[in-house]
Structure formats: structure tokens, C-alpha cells
Amino acid sequence: MSGTLAPSSPALPLCTPATARRGSGLPRVREAVEPVVRERIGVAGGHGFYPAPHRYALYLTPRRADALRVAVTVRLLGLAETLALVPLDGPGSPAYESLRRSYEATRRHYAGPLAVPALCDRWTGRVVSNHTPDILRDLHGRFGPGESAECGACALRPAALGAQTDRLEAAWDFAGAVPGTGPLDALAARLRHAPYVLGERLTAADVDAWSALVALGALPETGGAPHRALATHPGRGVLTAWTRGLADRPAFKEALAEGYGVG
């Protein structure tokens, strides 16, 4: 896919332990629901998962709001050369088979659906986490902020705004991207008086709201008509103008160009 970040270390498939590849002859465990994996990136270098350049890969399904917010965050934090973003194609593709092996290494004989976004450790071949809020917090708290051309050392989750950021994040439905009128009402009211969701600076709350609005069809070029919740909203003009403004900024524009826009 044009513009997709290429892994800086050896190409896919990722490293998977030999025992996970061979198996033991036992049947795979077939599960109807996606597994929840919620390990965290730590700070100690002597054990576990710790931040290291090129160690991790992020698997994302294009054209999903949760993937879009991850792709934008990686760019804003200046982590494009540290983490590989891997678009997940259909079954049988190298990326899909690599992620499947990572799930098998994480849950022995697992043969269920592959949940994404998924942060995978290339050294052990395991899935670290597929819980998007945890992944985003670790990108900022453990890897970043790095120096990005767009905003330098960009702190997207300042401590003073942490509670507000978490509360606003919970208001959006990134899976279905249909939030109802409440979050849209509150967002439009905020943007009538400030350039960003939480005031005068760009934060994670802007990335979240922007990704949700793109999923609702605020940008015609992503394909599809606006969702009724947005199309009939009295603040649609404010919301779409703000979405368009951020879409012209490099990190947001590049994520859309990479195919993570939702339509």
C-alpha cells in the first residue's frame, strides 16, 4: 500500500519461536470471540517487554477508526522510524499469516479470529496487546514523545488533562463509530470557542475526535456519505470544517494516504 511504513528490521514474516511453528500435534483451540491480550510495555530493560527501536510492529486493519487513531499517533509522536505499521490484508497474505503465528505463540494452539490493532513483539513473536487504549498510552508513555517534524516533542497526553482526555475517549465508539448526539453536541460546543478539543493545544483528545468524525463520513474523499448522526447535526459545519483543517496537517494527511481513512 502506498505510503505504508516499512519495517526497519527484517521483513515479514516476523520471528516466531520454533515450538510455536511446529506445534505438538494437539488440535488448535477454536474460539468464537476475539482474544483480549493486555500486557504492557515496561520500563525495565532486564525482563519482559521494554521499549527498543524496531522491536515492535503494529498490525492495523485499514479503514477502521481505531487503526486511524493509532496511525496518526505514531506520526505525531515521531515514532515512524521506531515502530513498523503493518496493514493487515486478508487470510493468506504474509501480514495475516505473520499475525496468526504471533497469536498462536501467545495462546497455544489458538485458531480464532485475529483482533487488531495488535502490538507484536518481533523478538519473541508474541502479541503484547490488542487493547487500543493501552497501546496508545504505551506509545506515549514508554516510547515518546520523540521529535516529530510536525510538533517537535509533542506531549499528546499531558498529566493535567489526563482525566478529561480519558473521559472524552470513552464517549466515542471506535468500533461502530456511531456515538449518538451527545459527544457530537459537546464537541461542536468546544470547537466554537477553541481551536482544539481541550483548548489551545493539540492532544490525544483531538486525535480521538478526528478519527471518529472521519469514520462518520466528515471527509468526502474517504468514500461514502456522512452518517445520519453527522449529516443531520446542527453543528455539522463546525465539525466538518475542523476535521478538514486537521486533515491538511502532515500526520493526519499521511495516515489517510496510507489507507487508514474510514469511509
Helices and strands as residue ranges (DSSP letters): H 18-22, E 56-60, H 65-76, E 84-87, H 94-106, E 118-121, E 126-129, H 132-138, I 139-143, E 147-148, E 152-153, G 159-161, H 162-171, H 181-191, H 204-215, G 220-222, H 228-231, H 236-247, H 250-255, I 256-260
